[in-house]
Amino acid sequence: DVKVTQSSRYLVKRTGEKVFLECVQDMDHENMFWYRQDPGLGLRLIYFSYDVKMKEKGDIPEGYSVSREKKERFSLILESASTNQTSMYLCAGGRGLGYGYTFGSGTRLTVV
Amino acid sequence: QKEVEQNSGPLSVPEGAIASLNCTYSDRGSQSFFWYRQYSGKSPELIMSIYSNGDKEDGRFTAQLNKASQYVSLLIRDSQPSDSATYLCAVGARDDGLTFGKGTHLIIQP
């Protein structure tokens, strides 16, 4: 099974800072995703990628960007953090829709 | 906009009974259907997948799919207190990510 690792479990950042959230998967899988999870709103897709240098917008991409320079690493970037980006961020990866996706342990980001 | 609907609960079930969780989805082009379990403070864990109409069983879990009715369900037999969690229904079409329901909070009463 694929293992998805998110580098930080908790982060506290200041408004206006540029924030990088890192995600690494240990298999040679193409598909990787970034979600955020908020009480009452559930999991919402921010960005996804199914190849190096490739990215696609999800349902709520505003205020975010992503980078995928290597197949195993998919980074989420908050260009200028705002308090409404305080959330749990979850990275997922896997071989494809026919196999399901595995989540990392999540990064709880607080923007103050 | 693709939507996945679940009853938020809480759904309370006695230990040893069958827990029945339901989900409806809006996109008729959906191809893959998943159930994830999420314990409080943890990330979602994939427990079941189903791709064709009918039932799929794995241990105490049975997933049911009815594409004509756009309906997915999860049955948990012989419910245990350790099954207490939030269960997320997820639906996918092509490889553009999964759309999740907001989850059903399940409580198994000892």
Boltz contact constraints between the chains, C-beta under 6 A:
constraints:
  - contact:
      token1: [A, 31]
      token2: [B, 95]
      max_distance: 6.0
  - contact:
      token1: [A, 33]
      token2: [B, 97]
      max_distance: 6.0
  - contact:
      token1: [A, 42]
      token2: [B, 100]
      max_distance: 6.0
  - contact:
      token1: [A, 42]
      token2: [B, 102]
      max_distance: 6.0
  - contact:
      token1: [A, 43]
      token2: [B, 100]
      max_distance: 6.0
  - contact:
      token1: [A, 45]
      token2: [B, 97]
      max_distance: 6.0
  - contact:
      token1: [A, 48]
      token2: [B, 97]
      max_distance: 6.0
  - contact:
      token1: [A, 50]
      token2: [B, 95]
      max_distance: 6.0
  - contact:
      token1: [A, 58]
      token2: [B, 97]
      max_distance: 6.0
  - contact:
      token1: [A, 90]
      token2: [B, 43]
      max_distance: 6.0
  - contact:
      token1: [A, 96]
      token2: [B, 95]
      max_distance: 6.0
  - contact:
      token1: [A, 97]
      token2: [B, 32]
      max_distance: 6.0
  - contact:
      token1: [A, 97]
      token2: [B, 92]
      max_distance: 6.0
  - contact:
      token1: [A, 97]
      token2: [B, 95]
      max_distance: 6.0
  - contact:
      token1: [A, 100]
      token2: [B, 34]
      max_distance: 6.0
  - contact:
      token1: [A, 100]
      token2: [B, 46]
      max_distance: 6.0
  - contact:
      token1: [A, 100]
      token2: [B, 49]
      max_distance: 6.0
  - contact:
      token1: [A, 103]
      token2: [B, 43]
      max_distance: 6.0
  - contact:
      token1: [A, 103]
      token2: [B, 44]
      max_distance: 6.0
  - contact:
      token1: [A, 105]
      token2: [B, 43]
      max_distance: 6.0
  - contact:
      token1: [A, 106]
      token2: [B, 43]
      max_distance: 6.0
